[in-house]
Amino acid sequence: MDKFFQTMGGDPRNFNKLDLYKLPSPCFVIDKRALIDNLLTLNHLKSKTGVKILVALKAFSTPYFGPLISEYLDGCCSSGLYETKLAKKYFKGEISTFSPAYKKDDIKEIVNLSDHIVFNSTNQLNDFYNIAIKFNNEIGLRINPLYSEINNDKYNAACINSRLGMHLNDLYNIDINKLNGIHFHTLCEQNFTPLENTWNKIKNDIIPLCKKLNWLNLGGGHHITRDDYEVDKLETFLKQLADQTSCQIYIEPGEAVVLDTGILVGEIIDSFKPSNELAPNIAITDISAVSHMPDVIEAPYRPALLNEPKDGYRVMLGGPSCLAGDIIGEYNFKYTPKVGERIAILDQAHYTMVKTSFFNGVKIPSVAIWDSDNDNLEIIKRFTYEDFENKLS
Ligand SMILES: Cc1ncc(COP(=O)(O)O)c(C=O)c1O
């Protein structure tokens, strides 16, 4: 296994037309046009197959886009009280909540706002069944199909030691009459075939249960808006699945909704080369891997850089924090990067803005909405020193 995973995103779309110097730095920029294009792809899938699509707020939950996303999709997939509240306030449609475990203190508010509540264990199903029914929630159970084609264990929810989902063998002590749906999630940035393979692994166990169920939720990780995604095969599969099970089929993608719709713009603050010939060219930027793009370190992966030449000076880009590992990656530059020069990291809409932190007092990037159709630019959020202080006091 490679130390660094190759990112599956990184299509610049229209971002090479954006004047990076018009923005505050650092700054996340979402291209509304690109987002609409992704939403159109997903909406088309809905109309061809009858599948319901919920946006996974864990990946992207910018309230500004709630109304727009709600025009094209069916609602939200949330992971607990705060996301469920956000879904209700800014998005329209259904809310399906799944948490690995609900706290007693939160459950009433969650079921009051949700349409589907998905449990992860028999204990939780038994503890909260009555309150969920009282608030008219449809009850789901997450299963672990024990099948996935993911090499990185950090993103593999379907391995034997996963804490997410019940093993099929353990369903014997569940009263199936209590359930309206089954949920599973085994994919991560994947094309169609791993979904089909997952279903083939579990279908003999699940189809008999479907007589009593209203829906099946196939989780997220479907990279539907990627150029090479086999949408035709997915369409055929979804239609057959609905026929075979007589269930409403749901999917809840996060990444696919905003894939390649956002960049993180930053600035070179310093650039130098230690005299030791073994040491790399180094550039310090106001983008921090640890505070702004933690998946770069967590996965780890090397994000794509806008307009990176094939050859040139190799430069190691790193953040302004004190963490030695606050490294974005090594990139080619046409010439040694200059102080004040702007750069843009591609495909930074998902699992970034939702994960930023004020670690080390590093400034959180502003948020800008750009429309590549007409070059309109709007800065919708700037963080201040007071935001940092208030978080700690
Ligand atoms: C249960 C569940 N649903 C949906 C998603 C969204 O996945 P993605 O953003 O990869 O589409 C995830 C991601 O971890 C998840 O765990």
The ligand as a MOL file (V3000), in Angstrom:
LIG
                    3D

  0  0  0     0  0            999 V3000
M  V30 BEGIN CTAB
M  V30 COUNTS 16 16 0 0 0
M  V30 BEGIN ATOM
M  V30 1 C -23.1080 6.5050 6.9420 0
M  V30 2 C -22.4990 7.3930 5.9240 0
M  V30 3 N -23.2770 7.9060 4.9580 0
M  V30 4 C -22.7810 8.7400 4.0090 0
M  V30 5 C -21.4510 9.0940 4.0130 0
M  V30 6 C -20.9510 10.0350 2.9550 0
M  V30 7 O -19.9240 9.4580 2.2300 0
M  V30 8 P -19.2380 10.2390 0.9990 0
M  V30 9 O -18.9950 11.6280 1.4320 0
M  V30 10 O -17.9700 9.4810 0.7880 0
M  V30 11 O -20.1790 10.1280 -0.1440 0
M  V30 12 C -20.5970 8.5660 5.0030 0
M  V30 13 C -19.1750 8.9210 5.0270 0
M  V30 14 O -18.4170 8.5620 5.8570 0
M  V30 15 C -21.1440 7.7080 5.9870 0
M  V30 16 O -20.3760 7.2020 6.9530 0
M  V30 END ATOM
M  V30 BEGIN BOND
M  V30 1 1 1 2
M  V30 2 1 2 3
M  V30 3 2 2 15
M  V30 4 2 3 4
M  V30 5 1 4 5
M  V30 6 1 5 6
M  V30 7 2 5 12
M  V30 8 1 6 7
M  V30 9 1 7 8
M  V30 10 2 8 9
M  V30 11 1 8 10
M  V30 12 1 8 11
M  V30 13 1 12 13
M  V30 14 1 12 15
M  V30 15 2 13 14
M  V30 16 1 15 16
M  V30 END BOND
M  V30 END CTAB
M  END
